[in-house]
Amino acid sequence: MANSVALSLLTLALLLCVAPSTAQEPSPQQDTNYAPRPAFAFGWLDDRSAFRAGDTAVIVIMAFDLPDANVSAVRRSGSFTVTVRGKTGNSTYIADVRARLEGAPPSWNITFVPLRAGEFVAVLEEERFAVGVSTLQYAVAARDVHPSASLASWMYFSGYVVAGSKAFVSVIPRDAFGNDVPRGADDVPGNGYFRVSGSYVNGTAVEFLDFQYNGWTGDGRLSLEFVPTLAGDFLVQVYGDNINRTLRDSPLLLTVKPGPTDIAKSTADWKHGTNVLQIFSKMEIFINQKDSYGNLVPEIHPFDAAVVEKASNLSVPVGDLRIEAVTEGIQLLSFNVGEPGEFVLTIFDLQLKQKLSSMAYIYNVFVGYSDGSNSFANGSGIAQSVAGSVSSFMVYLEDQYRDPSPVETAMLQVQILSKNGSSAVNPIMSPVREPNETISMDGPNSPDFGPAGHQKASAVSTFISTDPLFEPRVKRSVRNEVTVRLRDSFMNPVVSLEPKLRLQLTSANIPTLVNTSSFAAEEFVNNKDGSYTTHYVARYLGSYSLCTQLDNTQLPPCPFEVHVLGDEYFSDVKNDNISVWEDESVSFDVLSNDYIAGGQAEGVNLSSHTNVASGEVFISVLCRPPHFISLPKQLHVTEDMIGPKFGGLPGIEIIYSDIAENISVTVRAQSGKVLLAPMPMKLQQTSDDVLSISRGGNKSHLLLVLSLEVLEGTLLMTLPSGIVATAELKTDGNNHWQSLQAYVAIAHHFVLRGTGIRFHGDVSDCNNAMQRLFYQGASHETRLYITVNDLGNHGCYPDCSEMMSRPLSTAKTVRLVKMKPMNSRRAILVGSAIAIEILAMLCLGGVLLYFLVKCMSQLRGKQIDRVNDEVRTREQMPSHQMSLSPSDDAGYCSAPAAVLSLGGNRSSFQQRSCKQELELQTLSGISNYVNQDAQPVTDKDK
């Protein structure tokens, strides 16, 4: 069945220019002999309004005002329909809807088969006479549980479980029509109806333990549980009823993980299959880490080992003991053996104080020098053997120097390997000569290796070979098959005997004489598994006695009888091809084109019947063609805008289930013309007035519809010639969008002039157009309306999950204000005023600068007078007071240095730095102030 119906929305921008029709339809003439319109009422037969899915519901049609003379006309032209949940006729709710108007009107009725469980309202109409709508309520209950419709799934996990823990299977019981069977229904089967079985992916069966039927769960499902003990990946088949029909979604994939390592269950195997070792060789043994159910555990478990000499029971030190992982769940324990004798190896877990398999492993170390690569076996028993007979072969043991190397016979073992497995035998060993020995192998101890091994089966046993497989009733002149299987006394299949087999006709009870033309048998074909197949043709009706012969021996049963019958004794079933629209139903009879011998057919289990004719039904679910789910009601009127509208938005809503298919829509107008504008773009409207564009890469290839209109005046725009096909205009006096009929392109561009301009372009085209937009008009103020629309090609409604489009658009209104130009006189006056203002500002600046300079000069003069007064005061002080201590001078910053003329003595004041004392130097070579080193004090900053 197809997936659930998906919605796909195709939005088309339609510009319809349709001239209104002035013609009026003539009113119907009054007919004085007009017969009254019949009326109909509906009701349930026997007031039965409750059904089970698959029942036949009967609605009685009650006719009123229906003269006998009009009965045939109503029967011929009446059209009764039944609608359930918006679906008329056959749908997923009802099927096989039929209006039965045979006989007298009181026997008229409508029948249908309810499919879905629940409560419904049937809407009944008669379309021919338009008698109105009637409704009837009815309820439908689910039928019995049907395994093929019930769903199986895991309940608490997604197919992973640990060996030994419970796995729970959830079953949603459904009837044959897919209705969920409610919890607590009386007809729900109990314990024993459902079961599970497991197998490996390759089909090998696996047994699950402790299967249990738990009944209903709280969420209205049935619970099954079982315990898997083997680790690996399995397929879990869930069956129902007695004929083991599988549930939907079965088999379920189950992965079983091994449990924790169980030391007592873990085992060890000798690496080379023997516990007899040569001295100074390496003892190697595999440790199989297993859980409590015998599954290999992939983790690395810490083991330890100890060796004890069996005779003395003394511990033997092992210095080079090594344990390493070789594969998941298997570790290899190894060490070198340096002493001959019989030893006991114990593998254990030191922390848990448990021994591996709760047992010890005994090995023998001998001083012989037999070399396995130089030793060999030979004899007829190895090359070829016959089941049931004695086979023998010789064993030659040599050391590494090709010298004979005798060993004890107890150290020799025989194991037979084949593709079907391995088997150990108990050979009879007897020495032939020293140092060699021979080994005889007794046939009855040998297993069945099949035809691919070196072992041959013995003579064919006519008592064990199975009876021939054949059809006891066959058609004449038809190639029929017979299969026989040959085995020996040990149940081994016997192969390659097809030349000695033949199918022989012993007698025939037919109207004509038995001759070579009445019966023909082919040669047997070897199936390579001990079975042989042949075919025969019987050309006349009657009974035939046949025998299978091997050489001159007849294989039982001989004879076996075959009856050749006419075609009328055999059912002929043909395959059926049925088509049904999605979201609808169809009823059909699979036996309508079949011949059933005996005139009656029944569904049977193929494994329990032989007279079975089978056929297949191929049901094709057809995708419903695109259809309108919102009628374009505005298509019948003259329009002057994008339309029609669906949900308040421009566009037409169309539904189609296949979202990968393209939808083509053809729109025709009886008059005028229709312009379609599908736009492949992707827009997202984040708010009412913001339109964001999703871009791919650095450049956007999305297309937009840009519309510009003004109330008054004219717009001028320059556009590239590549979009001339999508450009449209509105001109003065015409409020309709018009495509360009003629244009002139200069330098690959053309100019549009009109009250409205609309075109399709990408984002860069729209931006360039806005930069080349000009307005002309007599009005000083108007409004420019800008609209950007995606025509519903990439918008989503209500969101993208439902695959329904929604036209995304945004609009802006721009106020255009046109200022009056000034005349020349006014311009001169304004310029003069500006010049006068500039001159006044310059004058004020000059006056301000004059007073600032004058103020600074006066301040400088006062500062010089203050410095001169301070110098005179210092000259009148004693010389010893001229030296200032550092403490008195701290924090004082000296005034700028000046050179003053003081009579005969000329002294100089020098500034060192801020926070330094002021020092006095004499220029006559005699200093009144010296330092401790009797050196003149100078300015260090010079």
Secondary structure, 3 states (H helix, E strand, C coil): CCCCCCCCCCCCCEEEECCCCCCCCCCCCCCCCCCCCCEEEEEEHHHCCEEECCCCEEEEEEEECCCHHHHHHHHHHCCEEEEECCEECCCCCEEEEEEECCCCHHHCEEEEEECCCEEEEEEEEECCCCCCEEEEEEEEECCCCCCCCCEEEECCCCCEEECCCCEEEEEECECCCCCECCCCCCCCCCCCCEEEEEEECCCCEECCEEEEEEEECCCCCEEEEEECCCCEEEEEEEEECCCCEECECCCEEEEEECCCCCCCCCEEEECCCCCEEECCCEEEEEEECECCCCCECCCCCCCEEEEEECCCCEEECCCCCEEEEEECCEEEEEEECCCCEEEEEEEEECCCCEEHHHCCEEEEEECCCECCCCCEEECHHHHCEECCCCEEEEEECEECCCCECCCCHHHCCCEEEECCEEEECCCEEEEEECCEEEEEECHHHCCCCCCCCCEECCCECCCCCEEEECCCEEECCCCEEEEEECEECCCCECCCCHHHEEEEEEEEECCCCCCCCCEEECCCEECCCCEEEEEEEECCCEEEEEEEEECCEEEEEEEEEEEEECHHHCCECCCEEEEEECCCCCCCCCCCCCECCCCCCCCCCCCCCCCCCCCCEEEEEECCCCEECCCCHHHHCCCCCCECEECCEECCCEECCCCCCCCCCCCCCCCCEEEECCCCCCEEECCCCCEEECCCCCCCCCEEEEEEEECCCEEEEEEEHHHHHHCEEEECCEEEEEECCCCCCECCEEEEEECEEEEEEEHHHHHHHHHCEEEECCCCEEEEEEEEECCCCCCECCCHHHCCECCCEEEEEEEEECCCCCCHHHHHHHHHHHHHHHHHHHHHHHHHHHHHHHHHHHHHHHHHHHHHHHHHHHHCCCHHHCCCCHHHHCCCCCCCCCECCECCECEEEECCCCCCCCEEEECCCCCCCCCCCCCCCCCCCC
